[in-house]
Amino acid sequence: VQLVESGGGLVQPGGSLRLSCAASGFAFSSSAMNWYRQAAGKEREFVASISNTGTGTVYADSVKGRFTISRENAKNTVYLQMNSLKPEDTATYYCHARLFQVNYWGQGTQVAVSS
């Protein structure tokens, strides 16, 4: 199983970024996918989840209305569109899959929101 995130960077408050997670080594189209984030000195927290078909999504209250999770099963890729970014969104963002009761994580991509 391999999860590879990309798309992070430095953005001003109010700006947007789109994160991508390329997955391989498992039946991607049969698996729900998640995004988590971890800010410096804080615990990792749930951001968003999407069902295997993409028809069901769940968001943390802190990002609801600003972030959108989506997926392209033909490309084995899950996305996180982040709009109206705030300084408190600064964190390392991780792609996650739970397969047969085992957690798999990507290496993370850093997002910094600052003027």
C-alpha positions as CSV (number, residue, x, y, z in Angstrom):
1,V,0.0,0.0,0.0
2,Q,1.3,3.4,-0.9
3,L,-0.2,6.8,-0.4
4,V,1.6,9.8,-1.9
5,E,0.3,13.3,-1.1
6,S,1.2,16.4,-3.1
7,G,0.0,20.0,-3.6
8,G,0.9,21.6,-0.3
9,G,2.6,25.0,0.0
10,L,2.5,28.5,1.3
11,V,-0.7,30.5,0.7
12,Q,-2.1,33.7,2.0
13,P,-5.2,33.8,4.2
14,G,-8.3,33.5,2.1
15,G,-6.4,31.6,-0.6
16,S,-6.9,28.1,-2.0
17,L,-5.0,24.9,-2.5
18,R,-5.8,21.5,-3.8
19,L,-4.1,18.5,-2.3
20,S,-3.9,15.2,-4.1
21,C,-3.2,11.7,-2.9
22,A,-2.1,9.0,-5.3
23,A,-2.9,5.6,-4.1
24,S,-1.6,2.2,-5.1
25,G,-1.3,-1.4,-3.9
26,F,-4.9,-1.9,-2.9
27,A,-8.4,-1.9,-4.3
28,F,-8.8,1.9,-4.3
29,S,-12.3,1.9,-5.8
30,S,-13.5,-0.3,-2.9
31,S,-12.1,1.8,-0.1
32,A,-13.2,4.8,1.8
33,M,-10.5,7.5,1.9
34,N,-9.7,10.1,4.5
35,W,-7.7,13.3,5.1
36,Y,-6.2,14.1,8.4
37,R,-3.9,17.0,9.5
38,Q,-1.5,17.6,12.3
39,A,-0.4,21.1,13.4
40,A,2.9,21.6,15.2
41,G,2.6,20.5,18.8
42,K,-1.0,19.2,18.4
43,E,-2.5,15.8,17.8
44,R,-3.5,14.5,14.4
45,E,-7.1,15.4,13.7
46,F,-9.7,14.2,11.2
47,V,-10.4,16.6,8.3
48,A,-12.6,14.8,5.8
49,S,-13.7,11.4,4.5
50,I,-15.2,10.1,1.3
51,S,-17.0,6.8,0.6
52,N,-15.6,4.4,-2.0
53,T,-18.1,5.6,-4.6
54,G,-17.7,9.3,-3.8
55,T,-21.3,9.7,-2.9
56,G,-20.8,10.1,0.8
57,T,-18.6,12.7,2.5
58,V,-18.0,13.7,6.1
59,Y,-16.2,16.8,7.3
60,A,-14.8,18.2,10.5
61,D,-16.8,21.1,11.7
62,S,-13.7,23.3,11.4
63,V,-13.5,22.9,7.6
64,K,-17.2,22.4,6.7
65,G,-18.2,24.8,3.9
66,R,-14.6,25.6,3.0
67,F,-13.0,22.2,2.1
68,T,-14.3,19.6,-0.4
69,I,-13.1,16.1,-0.6
70,S,-13.4,14.2,-3.9
71,R,-12.0,11.2,-5.8
72,E,-11.3,9.9,-9.2
73,N,-11.4,6.1,-9.0
74,A,-10.1,5.8,-12.6
75,K,-6.9,7.6,-11.4
76,N,-6.7,6.0,-7.9
77,T,-6.6,9.6,-6.6
78,V,-8.3,11.4,-3.8
79,Y,-8.3,15.2,-3.6
80,L,-8.9,17.9,-1.0
81,Q,-9.9,21.3,-2.3
82,M,-9.3,23.9,0.4
83,N,-10.8,27.3,0.0
84,S,-10.9,30.4,2.3
85,L,-7.9,29.1,4.1
86,K,-7.1,30.4,7.5
87,P,-3.9,30.6,9.5
88,E,-5.3,27.8,11.8
89,D,-5.4,25.5,8.8
90,T,-1.6,25.4,8.9
91,A,-0.6,21.8,9.3
92,T,0.9,18.7,7.7
93,Y,-2.0,17.0,5.8
94,Y,-2.1,13.3,5.5
95,C,-3.9,10.9,3.3
96,H,-5.3,7.8,5.1
97,A,-6.9,4.5,4.4
98,R,-8.0,1.9,6.8
99,L,-7.8,-1.5,5.2
100,F,-8.7,-4.7,7.1
101,Q,-8.3,-2.9,10.4
102,V,-4.9,-1.6,9.5
103,N,-4.2,2.1,9.2
104,Y,-2.1,3.3,6.2
105,W,-0.7,6.9,6.0
106,G,1.0,8.9,3.4
107,Q,4.2,10.9,4.2
108,G,2.2,14.1,4.4
109,T,2.3,17.4,2.6
110,Q,2.8,20.7,4.4
111,V,0.3,23.6,4.2
112,A,1.2,27.0,5.6
113,V,-1.3,29.8,5.6
114,S,0.3,33.1,6.4
115,S,0.5,36.7,5.1
